[in-house]
Amino acid sequence: MAAITRLHLHHHHHHAFPIIKPSLLLSKLSHSPSFFPNFHSTPLRKFSLTPLLCSISDQPLQSSSGAGSPSIVGDLLDYLNESWTQFHATAEAKRQLIAAGFQLLNENDEWDLRPGGRYLFTEHVYVGNGFHVIAAHTDSPCLKLKPKSAASKSGYLMVNVQTYGGGLWHTWFDRDLSVAGRVIVKGSDGSFLHKLVQVKRPLLRVPTLAIHLDSTVNKDGFKPNLETHLIPLLATKLEEASSESKEKSTSLSSKTAHHPLLMQVLSDELSCGIDDIMSIELNVCDTQPSCLGGGNDEFIFSGRLDNLASSYCALRALIDSCQSIGDLSSEHAIRMVALFDNEEVGSDSVQGAGAPTMFQAMRRIISCLVHEYVGEGAFERAIRQSFLVSADMAHGVHPNFMDKHEEHHRPELQKGLVIKHNANQRYATSGITAFLFKEVGRIHNLPTQEFVVRNDMGCGSTIGPILASGVGIRTVDCGIAQLSMHSVREVCGKEDIDIAYKHFKAFYQTFSSVDRKLNVD
């Protein structure tokens, strides 16, 4: 369901000209809409504290990056632990936005947008007199169940999977794994319901081969065949001891594409019958909670930091930048967040950044907000006044592999957002967009770093160039420095989360005034 896979947020207020009066837009999500007229945000969801500091939202931290300012790191850990899949990440973002007073829009209905309003819908982004957008993605490399996942080998029940994205697949071996994702369930009235599922107990495991049976592995390297060696174990295959158990097994086998045992686990989680589960779309996920680590609890150890860390910082920055009417009293642009799916596989999907939906939604917002008068080229002029921050995690310098970074561009953890440059346009940053974004940070005493890839190495890319080239919107590519990118377990600096949040919030609050000072012939 496309409504669950990608999220966009938008915010609007009065413009200096009477033609376009922006309000606040978000991206589209599913489920029934709710409207909260108050502009103050309600408290974020609280989770229980664990000895591993897997959730610290009940004990607010003080960020060293700003005297006396509260940290959002505990809330990020909660968000990560709730968001095993891109579906769960979008649903949790939707929950927080509605709790903060955003009104859910239906993309199929006629929109009645009001200046100063706050809206969300689960698919794209919007424009007014200009858009100030932070865009990120919610997907991460992982294993996904094949359409026919049931397999058996040597007395084991196995689960066939396919690789998604460019993961460090050797890190998935010997981990306590489970499944999460979305399912279609048949209701008692014959309707079909979309539900999310997350089995939090260890359910699967991909065991490595003992060194006694692979004695050269440390010399030759671990090189698993991704089709034959990366198949998780589900259970041992039990002998059917009686006709009664055989009849039960036959009854459970109505979903022959997947093991009856797996379907039973899902039905228990969903509180429905096995035969009511009509379709499943599941990721394999690591069950270890996200937590703080290091001698001074200065690191965040977690899966999916790329790119849920960026997504959450952007989400919180938007919510906290518009908590009251006064926050928008002098704003001339539409504030927005766009969270996409499928970045890890190229973004060419209906819910990816390569689809035209975001810009179609922008045109629709312009048409809605200008009311009776539409000037020549209203959309095109709005785009020329817009600015996009493409937020995706960055490669921090690895102390054991320092030569993998260009000598003078080695981003460090805890040193602020990394602005990414590439002469061949693998990143969308230009000298002007980098200056504007750094100037926002300078005004608020927030540090930034620079990154370029070595000339003798290939360069990755982001959604930045895709969106920038879509309609010609000014774009800067930036990210939080991290280690172990695309591992099942990644690392970033705790302070960088708060710095990124503050920089994004400052972008929403300050960029209009900074941009007005720039004069480019």
Disulfide bonds with the S-S distance in Angstrom:
none
